[in-house]
C-alpha cells in the first residue's frame, strides 16, 4: 500500500472511532517514513485523546519540525502541555495557533482554561467571550466561563453559564428527566414538594447539599437525594428532613411536584458574595459513639492530633486534576516532626508506597488500619471528628471536614484555587464552609512552603 493510501486508511479508521487501528496504521507509515507529517499529526491526536500526554507532545513536536505553523498541531500540543501542568508552554502554543487561525473557538476556549490555571481569570473570561462570539452554542466554553466567573465572584452570570455543564463537561451527560416542572424563583412559599437530586461526585454532593439548609429555613418541603454512604450523617444532623439514597429516590420523588438539581440551586440562593454568609456552620453529623471511641483511642498519647489527606485519584483523562490538586506526602514531613503534633492518615486509596517512603524519611503517620476510608464514609467522619484539626488538599476529605464544622486548613499552591469553591472570600476564608481556612499565597509556590505556613497557623 502506498503512503497516501495508507494514510487514507488510517484516517478512515480514525473517523470510524477505531483509535487503536488508526494508531497502528500511523506507526506502520512512520516505520518507513519517520517524517510523515500527517501520520505524526494523527498519532499525536490519538495520544491526546487517550491521555498519553507525553507521547502527544513528542509526536506533535516532530510534526511541528516539518510544519512549524500548523494551528491544529499547535493546539493539540498545547492541550497535552496543559494536562501536564506546563501552563506557560501551553499558552505559548495556543497563542501561536491563534496567530495562524484566530477564528478557532476550541483553541480560544482552551487558551482560557490555561489562563485560568495560571490564576489569570479576567484574561480567561475574555478568551471565553471571544470563543462564544464565534460559536454561541459552545457548551464547553460556556461552562469554562462559568467556572472563572465563580472564581472572580460574578455569581449571577456564572450560575446561568453553569447550566451548560450537562453538555459541556468532560464526560457530557443529560439532565435527569422529570415529569414535573423545575423549581424556580417564583415557586418559593407556594407549598411545593421538591425533589433535590444529585448529579456529581461525593464532594460536590456535600457542597451543594448545603443549600438544602436554606430550603428548610424557608419552610420548603423537599426530598434530598444523597450518596448512600452519606445517608446516616445527613439523618443524624437533620432528623426532620426526608433524605434518601439514589436507590430509594425513584419512589420518594414520585410524591414531588417540583424538582431541582442540587448544583442548580446556586442560581437561586448564591447570587452575590453576601449570600454566602448564610452557609451552615455544619451540615453533617458524625456518629458520636464511633467518634468518641476513636478520640479515646487516638488521644491516649500526648500531642495535638492532626488529620491529613494529600491527594485525589483521577482517571487517566483527568490527570490534570490529580496533578493540580495533589501534594506529595513528603511535603508533610516537617509537620510530622513538629513537637506536640501527631499526624493521622485520612487519605483514601492505595498509598502504601508513599507511606513507606515517608516512614523511611523519618515521617510519623498514624493509621486506623481497620477503617475503609473510601467506602466507610461514616467511619471517616468519625475519625475526622476525633481530630483536633485537619490539614488537606482539595478532595473529599476537605468537604467532609468542612461539612461537620471541623477546623480545616485547606492547602493549595500560589493562590490559585484548584476549584471555584476554594476561592477566598473578602476575609481570605472559604465561602462554602465557615470552618475551612485557606492556606496559600502568591509566593507559596511549592508544597513544603505551603505546609510550613500551615504549621505556623497551627502554632498560632
URLINRA-V90697 format. One line per field, one symbol per residue. psi: psi as a letter, one per 40 degrees, with the letter a starting at -180 (. if undefined). burial: # if it has 24 or more other ideal C-beta (glycine too) atoms within 12 Angstrom, else .. A space follows every 10 residues. Layout:
psi=???
burial=???
This chain:
psi=hidddddddd dddddeegdd dddddddddd ddgdfhdddd ddddddddde egdddddddd ddddddgdfh dddddddddd dddefgdddd dddddddddd gdfgdddddd dddddddeeg dddddddddd ddddgdggdd dddddddddd deegdddddd deeeddeeid ghaiihhiei iihideehee eihhhhiiea iddddddded eddddddeei hihhhihdee dddddddgee ihhiiddedd ddeeeieiih hdeeddedeg eidddeeehi didihihddd dddddddded iiihhhhihe iihiidefdd ddddeiiidd eeddddehhe hhhhhehiih eddddddddd eeihhiigde hheddgdddd dddddeidih hiahaddddd dddeehhhhh hiiffghdid eehiadeeii ddhdehhhha idegeidddd ddddddddd.
burial=.....##.## #..#....#. .##.###### .....##### ########## ###.###### ####.....# ########## #######.## #.######.. ...####### ########## #.###.#### ##.....### ########## #####.###. #####..##. .....#.... .##...#... .######### ########## ######...# ########## ####.###.. ######..#. .##..#.### ########## #....#..## .######..# #..##..#.. ...####### ####....## ########## ######.#.. #########. #..##..#.. ..######.. #.#...#### ########## ########## ########## ########## #####...## ########## #..#..#.## #####.##..
